Amino acid sequence: MSYDIRIKNEEKPLVLADLKTYVNSLPNITDQKLKIGDDYYMEIYLEFGTPDGEFTSPSDNGPVNCVNLCVPYAFMDKLEVDHEVYYQLAQHLADYMQTRAYDLQLDIYLDEASFQIRKRRGLLKFCGYSAVKLVDGNKLMFDDSTFDSEHYPFSINLESLDITQEMSKVNALHTYIERNSLNCVLSPNKKLVAVSNLSTKSLKVFHVEGENYMDLLTLWESQAICECLKCGKILRMSFSDDSKSLFTTAVRSTALKNWDCRTGKLIRNYSSYDTPIHSWIEINDNLLCTVSHSGISFITRKNGKTIVHVHPSIDNWVVFTPNGDYEFKTPTNLIAALGRRIDNAYCFIPSLGFAYMETYGLHLFKLTEIKEAKGEAKTNLLYSALKDYL
């Protein structure tokens, strides 16, 4: 996964060969890749973007109207380096293309004055949870499977809706995603299998009998129940608990898509504050929990509305609701155990207008543009928000 910045000028496309020559003439760039030692790395994609959000790679003489800059999160996570290198390159290319550079994570242009306080420098150092699972029947456990690093286990009890962070760190278990041309997943009732095709950016659902089905290539050419089109290059997919629908995420997409397994039609898009969703779990027929680099979101299944959002930090957490309420907690015994303070940690939730800032151990809420906080901190805001959905 990567931190993405997009530069797009639909009115004045350039010729691929010309833009490629210019990009590769810039310092520290070879074959559309920025590399400075072991600390800086960025991939540069020169593409043609359509109005419906599809991107293609043109021929050398073909038109280019979009440049996508992708920095792997492992490099954005390095607090000791100056991330201005990436932002300055993005702005330079935007000036060359006579347009603006757009931060896809923060939902803001780089040349806007408020961008400076919204940069997520090192945010993944403080919010690296990327996987969720149900343990002991009533506890959501959040884990970091993105980087080989230590983190504090984080869980939510679905009965009391208490949030818990352990005092001791554990090692993250790094998982790799295989991207074969064909990939599959079996439904919970073992009667369906979904097969994604990276080359055609499509997805098919087939009838099967248990786990012993034919090889994927033969299965792909056989009669399918349905085909889901324009689903992108599938990154992760899973069936719903009742095996009636399918959830998917795609490369360079922030949406969690839900497909009907009978018709292949898109039921709904779910999103989490313009950041890619890495993991999800169905709580019940009413509620979905998603995990992204902006934090943990509880979303209604019916209309995709975010009910409550939780942002875990290294030694505290903050809960936001769309109406502007917040709850913040720092376990004092954990701070004492750490024996240190965190400087300049930022979390910005664009749809809520919140910027949470932690500076020299002083915990502040800096509220910008959209809403003001209402009321005092709640004793258990998570319970107040979710009690009618459980």
Steps between C-alpha positions, in 0.01 A plus 500: 500500500616852435449866578365646177506847343323563170573768237235524228433741215218378278496816288868498400631142460867446415671244277626202699848496343554870572380479861702184563816670374440802723425294812811284459714813454420615853753435781502152659237362258561198274230304314230710668626410848636745756770344717737672743709251696295271722277775641297630205303310238208598276345334194369732226221377272429690176145417397185610324204538733138476385207687663374177660826452692672241281872538422688356203865503387519663155747431220808724461316738272176477696354771724568525874280709727580349837809433713455278805776519762515203738722486809497161680382549856823350632679814373232746619534336842861617535484790745868585466473602135354816352183414308509841332706328229183322381272803531745730320536256209121470475458877494780535242331251266164671555652833396651337190159356403332834576269352760490412874621208710234319705561296815262202473527415868423844640255602227678832447726676248863548601493873429215569742607694809344250743700210351794573728310403817346193336811317387503152639870482562573181686129436557538130430751490781205582724218326314631190332208265559416320178316179597195411710370165626242375750642315802327337799164555330459862609828684455630680195879474491696744284847410380777652292586274207639774275850548639750294694478718810388495859159633602256501790213248464167679471154349552131592533259291708170471311298453820629785715648695204805576709822583317816334626865546414753273666800642681751273328601505135486198273670436167294556187445197278578611145270351236561515128226517239560278199386664178462216253310547174215298652412493870207343681310482829249238618165598654420407864235246388758349257254518210651799318845611396593848378787534251663835421692566179767771522545530124131560422426682829191285546357252747288189450299287744459123441306211651729240660463195720718544801870582485585254221444712191690503171808711431433874476570540127252224410251637750533852354409370154197308628143625550481760775203604711587864440783736410583821688636759259713808569614362834865592434804290583373315806731526801286331766161329489270304729144372500240631739415274793179386327686434169255726314738784421869564446727773637802618299775760508713588199845638428512881529136520610368626833160328473383174654252368243212264579374284209186289462610138441184421302495791255858636513366850559665743739294534817695777671835674536636545852777749573713609796609863467676470163751240614517139371315245713734214594269273697134469593264281701122467520377562852139413412242577228504867604866576559835476323840573652781617269868563565702753303799724562262772618386269780206273582151579366163351591271535198132418446438221248177661377625838382878499553488778760789523746361486852820532697872516423784398730857615450751291700828661596808351662382550855150645472194512276244751383140429393314728254135506393373687192302748712820630657514313833830357612645288777869489579690278738860461608574225755733678744659174609596428140661842457698436818606161367616654174710756680494739205280742310398519138563815301289632215267211416213592269173338406261675263152371413395703193127421509474605864727802486710380794873531535624320810841625608729368771792725590747451786254290695220759479193351338309757295207494262545749219166531325505637145254618240208260516369448854554593860505238773171470687486422868765370733697182458269197540559219747438242224418663170541171317215349701279804443555484126467124444250376759205513256687299236607203711 
